[in-house]
Amino acid sequence: MCGIAGIWRLAGAAADELTVRSRAMTDAIAYRGPDGYGHWSDPAVGIALGHRRLAIIDLTATGLQPMTSHDGRIVITYNGELYNRAEMATELDRPWRGTSDTEVLLEAIAAFGIEGALARANGLFAFAAFDRATRTLHLARDRLGIKPLYWTRQGETFAFASELKALRALDDLRFVLNPGALAAYLRYACVPAPETIFREVAKLAPGHRLEASPAGTTVHRYWDVAAIARKSRQAPDLRPEHEIVEELHELLADAVKRQMVSDVPLGAFLSGGIDSSTVVALMQRAASRPVKTFSIGFREQAFDEAAGARAVARHLGTDHTELILSAADAQALIPQLPKIYDEPFADSSQLPTFLVSRLARAQVTVALSGDGGDEAFGGYVRYQGIARLAGVARRLPGPLRRLAAGAIGALSADAWDTLARALPRGFTPSHPGDKIRKGAAILGEDDPLAMYRRVVSLNPEPARLMPGVAEPPDVVARLGAETRGLDTVGQLRLLDMLTYLPDDILTKVDRASMAVSLEARVPLLDHRVVEFAWRIPPDVLIAGGEGKRPLRAVLARYVPKALVDRPKTGFGIPVGEWLKGPLRPWAEDLLSPAALSDGLFDRAAVRRWFDEFLSGRRDAQHGVWALLQFQAWRRAYA
């Protein structure tokens, strides 16, 4: 994996200015590619492309970038991996300078055009390819949004980069905070694409490509997961379940094997859950030696998955490394988070994800991950919960539902956790208080999409903290139209795949892994696997209250159900406990009157909200964490 950046002065620029600008941009993201760097420019056109290299395939000079096509027409800077390099190379049928997938993608663009190359490519990527003949710059991002790509067009300058900090190295461009995007961030813990925290900058959305020229900028969608979902519901796979499972097994095995190709040491993250265990089991099946696996744990039992990971690793025979951390170990890294995540980001699993990436990087350069399994195969508890509550909502009057919601919400999450301890261990989910209060909060809603929005909102009313600011058109409302025609669970899976997966989960994995120069691969998000998953009928995907049934059936061939069949704990940290304890001085400093003196936030409203959280009257730990992460980000980049 690598870091890419570029600048186009549409009116032309001197060679020395292009070189200085391009190097400043790539230097800002040097950790994404510590193995080398390169720059290409055309002063007559005013364009420069930059690259930082993390060498994975073809470690020789023939893999250096930016790279120019054989005919001299296309120049590319590319961050990613192709998993069907051999097939694409065979189709091109030409002599090769080296063995890099960059060269194959580059020649595919030259031979088939940008759309033809993207249609053939199976991989994760973000790239920029400049067509010297037409003077057109093409940007593209992989189908699911595994790799990031930001861009801005200001006056006579167009620029792009893997991360915002590379764009901010261009000191003659504007970067003005977007209050509407901030409000959305306070709700969702991330800024939903295509918005960013700055007015002038956009994210290129997953499955999209962009064309920039002196005449303007246009964005096109080249892969439409919503259309795939709708089409699959009209023509589902009606074969017997065992045949579906068999094909899924073959497809997953192929995806994992392709993603194990590497010229550097490779391993996997292992939590001991369904998704990562399936990936590791298929890796071990394909490997000739024990696979290196990595997990971390916390001494706080409710947040610790290390024992489960250890049991699965022992059963599969992997070469397992684990690290058990104290709260103090993790807390010491919190000041680094704004620099690591670049844009305000507040999924609390950001910290353990960075820690397990750092642990893995000590031994490997590539790690496979189980991310994406819940979205692809319907694994989140909220899918079934919202579907059931939507059915209840249709039968019960609104006033009665809202009365019940108020009664349940009168108790804090901590109080519900205490009450739940009286239940038998097998009947108690992880963090029951949080789940009970989320369920109560959506009882007053009538529509499944509104329920979903409420469940994923850290702060249901972020604008009340920001005087005079209105939230922008909501991402759930904007994308909700694309879910029409799907069953409730299908609607929620699609929304997650369009929003939560790329904007939260994959952003988290990319930033955490690349901060330590580690390439993270996600075989469950091979686009062939995702398309196959959408063809599985809903009653096969989820049955008997159990999600991911076909995926579970694949795993059962390798790992006994008893080793992985336990409540999902997630990969977070005890945010509330830490903020009320050892992190309180840090929080008080970031929410002090001096820190809030610029008028962006209503200081009295913030103080009241924080005090209610501290006293237990309001269950706002994740919302408070989001505000603190923004304040820390703002201070780091001031």
C-alpha positions in Angstrom: 0.0 0.0 0.0 1.1 3.5 -0.6 0.4 7.2 -0.4 -0.5 9.3 -3.5 -0.8 13.0 -4.1 -0.8 15.4 -7.0 -1.4 19.0 -8.1 -2.5 20.5 -11.3 -2.0 24.2 -11.9 -4.4 24.5 -14.8 -2.8 27.7 -16.1 0.7 26.1 -16.0 3.5 26.2 -13.5 7.3 26.2 -13.3 9.1 22.9 -12.9 10.7 23.8 -9.6 7.3 24.9 -8.1 5.7 21.6 -9.1 8.5 19.6 -7.6 8.5 21.5 -4.3 4.7 21.2 -4.0 4.6 17.5 -4.9 7.3 16.7 -2.4 5.6 18.7 0.3 2.4 16.7 -0.2 4.0 13.3 -0.2 6.3 14.2 2.7 3.2 14.8 4.8 2.1 11.2 4.3 5.6 9.5 4.2 4.5 6.8 6.7 2.1 5.4 4.1 5.2 4.6 2.0 8.5 4.4 3.8 10.2 2.3 1.1 10.7 5.0 -1.5 9.2 8.0 -3.3 8.9 9.3 -6.8 7.6 12.4 -8.6 6.7 13.1 -12.2 5.8 16.5 -13.7 4.9 18.2 -16.9 5.5 21.9 -16.5 4.0 22.8 -19.8 0.7 21.4 -18.6 1.3 22.4 -15.0 0.8 19.0 -13.5 2.8 16.9 -10.9 2.1 13.5 -9.5 3.7 12.2 -6.4 4.0 8.8 -4.7 5.2 7.2 -1.5 5.9 3.5 -1.8 5.2 0.6 0.6 6.7 -2.2 -1.4 4.6 -5.4 -1.4 4.7 -6.9 -4.9 7.9 -6.5 -7.0 10.3 -5.0 -4.6 12.7 -3.9 -7.4 13.0 -0.6 -9.2 10.6 -1.8 -11.9 7.8 -1.2 -9.4 8.7 2.5 -8.8 6.0 5.2 -9.3 4.8 7.4 -10.8 4.9 5.0 -13.8 4.4 5.8 -17.5 2.7 3.4 -20.0 4.6 1.7 -22.7 3.2 4.1 -25.3 4.0 7.1 -23.2 0.4 8.3 -23.0 -0.7 7.5 -19.5 1.1 8.3 -16.2 -0.2 6.8 -13.0 0.3 7.1 -9.2 -1.4 4.2 -7.6 -2.3 3.0 -4.0 -3.6 -0.5 -3.9 -3.3 -4.1 -4.9 -4.8 -6.1 -7.8 -5.8 -9.6 -6.9 -6.4 -10.7 -10.5 -3.1 -9.3 -11.9 -2.3 -12.6 -13.7 -5.7 -12.7 -15.6 -5.5 -9.0 -16.6 -1.8 -9.5 -17.7 -2.8 -12.5 -19.9 -5.5 -10.5 -21.6 -3.1 -7.7 -22.4 -0.6 -10.2 -23.8 2.5 -8.1 -24.0 6.1 -8.1 -22.6 6.4 -6.7 -19.1 9.1 -4.6 -17.4 8.5 -6.2 -14.0 5.9 -8.0 -11.9 4.1 -5.1 -10.3 0.3 -4.8 -10.5 0.8 -1.1 -11.1 2.2 -1.8 -14.5 -0.7 -4.2 -15.3 -3.4 -1.6 -14.3 -1.5 1.1 -16.2 -1.4 -0.9 -19.4 -5.0 -1.9 -18.9 -6.0 1.8 -18.8 -4.0 2.4 -21.9 -5.5 -0.6 -23.8 -9.1 -0.6 -22.5 -9.7 2.9 -21.3 -10.5 3.9 -17.7 -14.0 2.2 -17.6 -12.7 -1.0 -19.2 -9.8 -1.2 -16.7 -12.0 -0.6 -13.7 -14.5 -3.2 -14.9 -11.7 -5.8 -15.0 -9.9 -4.9 -11.8 -10.4 -7.0 -8.7 -8.7 -5.3 -5.8 -8.5 -2.4 -3.4 -7.2 0.9 -4.8 -7.2 4.6 -5.2 -5.3 6.1 -8.1 -4.7 9.0 -10.4 -4.0 8.5 -14.1 -3.1 11.4 -16.4 -3.9 11.0 -20.1 -1.3 13.2 -21.8 -3.1 13.0 -25.1 -6.4 14.4 -23.9 -5.0 16.3 -21.0 -7.5 14.6 -18.7 -6.8 13.5 -15.1 -8.7 10.4 -14.0 -9.2 9.6 -10.3 -10.8 6.3 -9.2 -11.6 4.6 -5.9 -12.3 0.9 -5.4 -15.8 -0.4 -5.3 -16.3 -0.7 -1.5 -14.1 2.3 -0.4 -11.2 0.4 1.1 -8.7 3.0 0.1 -9.3 6.7 0.6 -9.1 9.6 -1.9 -9.6 13.3 -1.3 -9.7 16.1 -3.9 -10.2 19.8 -4.2 -10.6 22.3 -7.1 -10.0 25.9 -6.2 -9.7 28.5 -8.9 -7.0 27.3 -11.3 -5.7 24.5 -9.0 -6.8 20.9 -8.8 -5.3 18.7 -6.2 -5.8 15.2 -4.8 -4.3 13.0 -2.0 -4.7 9.9 0.1 -5.2 12.0 3.2 -6.2 15.6 4.0 -2.8 16.4 5.6 -1.2 16.1 2.2 -3.6 18.6 0.7 -3.0 21.0 3.6 0.7 21.0 2.7 -0.5 23.4 -0.2 -0.4 26.6 1.8 -1.9 28.7 -0.9 -5.2 26.8 -0.8 -8.2 27.5 1.5 -9.3 25.0 4.1 -12.4 26.4 5.9 -14.2 24.4 8.6 -17.6 23.2 7.4 -20.0 23.5 10.4 -22.6 21.3 8.7 -20.1 18.5 8.2 -19.1 19.0 11.9 -22.7 18.5 12.9 -22.9 15.3 10.8 -19.6 14.1 12.4 -21.0 14.7 15.9 -23.9 12.5 15.0 -22.1 9.7 13.2 -18.5 9.8 14.6 -17.2 10.4 11.1 -17.9 12.8 8.2 -20.1 11.0 5.6 -18.8 11.0 2.0 -18.6 13.0 -0.2 -18.3 15.7 2.4 -15.2 16.4 4.5 -14.5 18.6 7.5 -13.5 21.4 5.1 -15.9 23.2 2.7 -13.5 23.1 -0.2 -12.5 19.4 -0.1 -14.5 16.3 -1.1 -14.0 12.6 -0.8 -14.4 10.6 -3.9 -17.1 8.1 -3.0 -16.6 4.3 -3.3 -17.2 2.8 -6.7 -16.8 6.2 -8.4 -14.3 7.8 -10.7 -13.6 11.5 -11.5 -12.4 13.3 -14.6 -10.7 16.6 -14.3 -9.6 18.9 -17.2 -9.3 22.6 -17.8 -13.0 22.5 -18.8 -14.2 21.2 -15.5 -14.7 18.2 -13.1 -17.2 15.4 -13.4 -17.8 12.4 -11.2 -19.2 9.1 -12.4 -20.3 5.9 -10.6 -18.8 2.8 -12.2 -20.1 0.2 -9.7 -23.5 0.4 -8.2 -24.0 -1.8 -5.1 -27.6 -0.5 -4.7 -28.5 -1.6 -8.2 -26.9 -5.0 -7.5 -28.9 -5.3 -4.2 -32.2 -4.5 -5.9 -31.6 -6.8 -8.9 -30.6 -9.6 -6.6 -33.8 -9.3 -4.6 -35.8 -9.7 -7.8 -33.8 -12.7 -8.8 -32.4 -14.4 -5.7 -30.4 -17.6 -5.6 -33.1 -20.3 -4.9 -30.8 -23.3 -4.8 -30.8 -25.5 -1.7 -28.9 -23.9 1.2 -26.1 -26.5 1.1 -25.3 -25.6 -2.5 -25.2 -21.9 -1.6 -22.8 -22.7 1.2 -20.6 -24.8 -1.0 -20.2 -22.0 -3.6 -19.6 -19.4 -0.9 -16.9 -21.6 0.5 -15.1 -21.9 -2.8 -15.5 -18.2 -3.5 -14.1 -17.2 -0.1 -11.2 -19.7 -0.4 -10.3 -18.1 -3.7 -10.6 -14.6 -2.4 -8.4 -15.4 0.6 -5.8 -17.2 -1.5 -5.6 -14.3 -3.9 -5.1 -11.8 -1.1 -2.2 -13.9 0.4 0.0 -13.2 -2.6 2.9 -11.0 -1.2 6.6 -10.6 -1.6 6.9 -9.6 2.1 5.8 -11.3 5.4 2.0 -11.7 5.8 -0.3 -12.4 8.7 -3.8 -11.7 10.0 -5.8 -9.9 12.7 -7.7 -12.5 14.8 -10.5 -11.5 17.2 -11.9 -15.0 17.6 -15.2 -13.9 16.0 -17.0 -15.4 13.0 -15.4 -13.1 10.4 -11.8 -13.0 11.3 -11.9 -16.7 12.3 -13.2 -17.6 8.8 -10.5 -15.6 7.1 -7.7 -17.2 9.2 -9.1 -20.7 8.8 -9.0 -20.3 5.0 -5.6 -18.8 5.2 -4.3 -21.7 7.2 -5.9 -24.1 4.7 -4.0 -22.4 1.8 -0.7 -22.0 3.7 2.2 -24.4 4.0 3.2 -23.1 7.5 1.4 -21.7 10.5 -0.1 -18.3 9.7 1.0 -15.5 11.9 -2.1 -14.1 13.8 -2.4 -11.1 16.1 -4.8 -10.0 18.8 -4.9 -7.6 21.6 -6.9 -7.6 24.8 -7.8 -5.3 27.7 -7.8 -6.2 31.4 -11.4 -4.9 31.5 -13.2 -8.2 30.8 -16.2 -6.7 29.0 -13.9 -5.3 26.3 -11.5 -8.3 26.0 -11.6 -10.7 23.1 -8.1 -12.1 23.6 -9.3 -15.4 25.2 -11.6 -16.2 22.2 -8.8 -15.4 19.7 -6.4 -17.5 21.6 -8.7 -20.5 21.6 -9.3 -20.2 17.8 -5.6 -19.8 17.1 -4.8 -22.9 19.2 -7.4 -24.9 17.3 -6.2 -23.8 13.8 -2.6 -24.1 14.8 -1.5 -20.5 13.9 1.6 -18.8 15.1 -0.3 -16.5 17.5 0.9 -13.3 19.2 -1.3 -11.4 21.7 -0.8 -8.3 23.8 -2.8 -7.6 26.9 -3.0 -3.9 27.7 -3.9 -2.0 30.7 -6.0 1.1 30.5 -2.9 3.2 31.1 -1.2 1.7 28.1 -4.0 2.6 25.8 -4.7 6.0 27.3 -1.1 7.1 26.7 -1.7 6.9 23.0 -4.9 9.0 22.9 -3.0 12.3 22.2 -1.7 10.7 18.9 -5.2 9.9 17.5 -5.8 13.2 15.7 -2.6 12.9 13.7 -3.3 9.2 13.0 -6.9 9.7 11.8 -6.2 13.0 10.0 -9.9 14.0 9.8 -12.1 14.2 13.0 -13.0 10.5 13.8 -14.5 9.0 16.9 -15.3 5.3 16.6 -13.8 4.2 19.9 -12.4 1.1 18.3 -9.9 3.4 16.6 -7.5 2.9 19.5 -7.4 -0.9 19.6 -7.3 -1.1 15.8 -4.1 1.0 15.9 -2.7 -1.1 18.7 -3.2 -4.4 16.9 -1.8 -2.9 13.7 1.3 -1.8 15.5 1.6 -5.3 17.1 1.4 -7.0 13.7 3.8 -4.6 12.0 6.6 -5.8 14.3 6.5 -9.1 12.4 4.6 -8.6 9.1 4.0 -6.0 6.4 0.6 -7.3 5.2 -2.3 -8.3 7.5 -5.7 -9.8 6.4 -8.7 -8.6 8.3 -12.3 -9.9 8.7 -13.9 -6.5 8.3 -17.0 -6.3 6.1 -18.6 -9.6 7.2 -21.4 -8.1 9.2 -22.5 -5.7 6.4 -22.2 -8.3 3.6 -23.8 -11.2 5.5 -26.3 -9.5 7.8 -24.5 -10.0 11.1 -25.3 -6.8 13.1 -27.8 -7.3 15.9 -29.4 -4.0 15.0 -30.7 -5.5 11.7 -33.0 -8.0 13.3 -33.8 -5.6 16.2 -35.0 -2.8 13.9 -36.9 -5.3 11.8 -38.7 -6.6 14.8 -39.4 -3.1 16.3 -40.6 -1.9 13.0 -43.2 -4.6 13.1 -44.2 -3.6 16.6 -44.4 0.0 15.6 -47.0 -0.9 12.9 -49.2 -2.5 15.6 -48.9 -0.1 18.5 -50.1 3.5 18.8 -47.3 6.1 18.7 -48.1 7.6 22.1 -47.9 4.2 23.8 -44.6 3.5 22.2 -43.2 6.9 23.2 -44.3 6.3 26.8 -42.6 3.0 26.9 -39.4 4.5 25.4 -39.4 7.2 28.1 -39.8 4.7 30.9 -36.9 2.5 29.7 -34.7 5.5 29.0 -35.2 6.8 32.5 -32.6 4.3 33.7 -29.0 4.8 32.7 -27.0 2.2 30.7 -25.0 1.5 33.9 -28.2 0.8 35.8 -29.5 -1.6 33.1 -26.1 -3.4 33.1 -26.4 -3.9 36.8 -30.0 -5.3 36.4 -28.8 -7.6 33.6 -26.2 -9.3 35.8 -29.1 -11.2 37.4 -29.7 -13.0 34.1 -28.0 -16.3 33.3 -24.7 -15.7 31.6 -25.7 -17.2 28.3 -28.8 -14.9 28.0 -26.9 -11.7 28.5 -25.5 -9.8 25.5 -22.4 -7.7 25.8 -23.0 -4.2 27.0 -26.8 -4.8 27.6 -27.5 -1.4 29.0 -26.3 0.3 25.8 -28.4 -2.0 23.6 -31.5 -1.6 25.8 -31.4 2.2 25.7 -30.8 2.2 21.9 -33.8 -0.1 21.5 -35.9 2.2 23.6 -34.8 5.3 21.7 -36.2 4.0 18.4 -39.5 2.9 19.8 -40.9 6.3 19.1 -40.0 6.2 15.4 -42.3 4.8 12.7 -40.0 4.1 9.8 -37.1 1.6 9.7 -34.7 4.1 8.2 -35.6 6.6 10.9 -34.9 3.9 13.5 -31.6 3.1 11.8 -30.6 6.8 11.9 -31.5 7.0 15.6 -29.5 3.8 16.4 -26.3 4.9 14.7 -26.5 8.5 16.0 -24.0 9.2 18.8 -25.8 12.5 19.4 -29.4 12.7 18.2 -29.4 16.5 18.3 -25.9 17.7 17.5 -27.0 21.1 16.2 -28.2 22.1 19.7 -24.5 22.3 20.7 -23.8 24.6 17.8 -25.7 27.9 17.7 -27.0 28.9 14.3 -25.9 25.7 12.6 -28.2 23.3 10.8 -27.3 19.8 9.8 -26.8 19.3 6.0 -29.2 17.0 4.1 -28.9 13.8 6.1 -27.0 10.9 4.6 -29.6 8.4 5.6 -32.4 10.4 3.9 -30.2 11.1 0.9 -29.4 7.4 0.3 -32.6 6.0 1.6 -34.2 6.2 -1.8 -31.7 3.7 -3.1 -33.0 1.1 -0.6 -36.5 1.0 -2.0 -37.8 -2.4 -2.9 -35.6 -4.2 -0.3 -36.8 -5.9 2.8 -36.0 -4.1 6.1 -32.8 -6.0 6.8 -31.7 -5.5 3.2 -32.3 -1.8 3.5 -30.1 -1.6 6.6 -27.4 -3.7 5.1 -27.3 -1.5 2.0 -27.2 1.7 4.1 -24.3 0.3 6.1 -22.5 -0.6 2.9 -23.0 2.9 1.5 -22.1 4.8 4.6 -21.0 3.1 7.8 -18.6 0.6 6.1 -16.5 3.1 4.0 -16.8 6.2 6.2 -16.2 4.5 9.6 -15.0 0.9 9.4 -12.7 1.1 6.4 -11.5 4.6 7.3 -10.5 3.3 10.7 -8.6 0.3 9.3 -6.8 2.3 6.6 -5.6 5.1 9.0 -4.6 2.7 11.8 -2.7 0.3 9.6 -1.0 2.9 7.4 0.1 4.9 10.4 2.5 2.0 11.1 3.2 1.2 7.3 1.1 -1.9 7.4 -1.1 -3.0 4.5 -4.5 -4.3 5.6 -6.5 -6.5 3.2 -10.2 -7.4 3.5 -11.1 -10.6 1.6 -14.7 -10.6 2.8 -15.1 -7.4 0.7 -13.8 -9.0 -2.6 -16.6 -7.5 -4.8 -17.4 -11.0 -6.1 -18.2 -12.1 -2.5 -20.3 -9.0 -1.9 -22.3 -9.5 -5.1 -22.8 -13.2 -4.2 -24.0 -12.3 -0.7 -26.7 -10.0 -2.1 -28.1 -13.0 -4.1 -28.6 -15.1 -1.0 -32.3 -15.0 0.0 -33.0 -13.2 3.3 -34.4 -16.3 5.0 -31.2 -18.2 4.3 -28.9 -15.3 5.3 -30.7 -14.9 8.6 -32.7 -17.8 10.2 -33.8 -18.6 13.7 -32.6 -15.2 15.0 -29.0 -16.0 13.8 -27.3 -13.8 11.2 -24.5 -14.7 8.8 -25.8 -18.3 8.5 -24.0 -19.3 5.3 -20.7 -17.7 6.6 -21.1 -19.6 9.9 -21.6 -22.8 7.9 -18.3 -22.3 6.1 -16.5 -21.6 9.3 -18.0 -24.7 10.9 -16.0 -26.8 8.5 -12.8 -25.7 10.3 -13.7 -24.4 13.8 -16.2 -25.9 16.3 -19.2 -23.7 16.9 -18.5 -23.7 20.6 -15.3 -21.7 20.1 -16.9 -18.8 18.2 -20.5 -18.9 19.4 -20.5 -16.2 22.1 -21.8 -12.7 22.5 -20.1 -10.2 20.2 -18.1 -7.8 22.4 -17.0 -5.4 19.7 -13.6 -3.9 19.5 -14.1 -0.7 21.5 -12.8 0.7 24.8 -14.5 1.5 28.1 -15.0 5.2 27.0 -17.4 6.2 29.7 -15.4 4.6 32.5 -12.2 6.3 31.3 -13.8 9.7 30.8 -15.2 9.7 34.3 -11.9 8.5 35.7 -8.3 8.9 34.5 -9.2 10.8 31.3 -11.3 13.4 33.0 -8.6 16.1 33.3 -7.9 15.7 29.6 -11.6 16.0 28.9 -12.1 19.0 31.2 -9.2 20.8 29.4 -10.6 20.3 26.0 -14.1 21.4 27.1 -12.9 24.4 29.2 -14.3 27.9 28.5 -11.0 28.8 26.9 -11.1 25.8 24.6 -14.6 26.7 23.5 -14.2 30.5 23.3 -14.4 30.9 19.5 -18.2 30.6 19.4 -18.3 27.4 17.4 -20.1 25.7 20.3 -22.6 26.8 22.9 -20.4 26.6 26.0 -23.3 26.4 28.4 -25.0 23.7 26.4 -21.8 21.7 26.1 -21.1 22.0 29.9 -24.6 21.0 30.8 -24.4 18.0 28.5 -21.0 16.9 29.9 -22.2 17.3 33.5 -25.3 15.2 32.8 -23.0 12.5 31.4 -20.7 12.6 34.4 -23.6 12.3 36.8 -25.1 9.4 34.9 -28.3 11.3 34.0 -27.5 11.1 30.3 -25.9 8.2 28.5 -23.7 10.3 26.3 -20.3 8.6 26.5 -19.9 8.1 22.7 -21.2 11.6 21.9 -18.8 13.2 24.4 -16.0 11.1 22.9 -16.8 12.5 19.5 -16.7 16.1 20.7 -13.5 15.5 22.5 -11.9 14.0 19.5 -12.9 17.0 17.4 -11.5 19.4 20.0 -8.2 17.4 20.1 -8.1 17.4 16.3 -8.6 21.1 16.1 -5.9 21.7 18.7 -3.5 19.4 16.9 -4.0 21.2 13.5 -4.4 24.8 14.8 
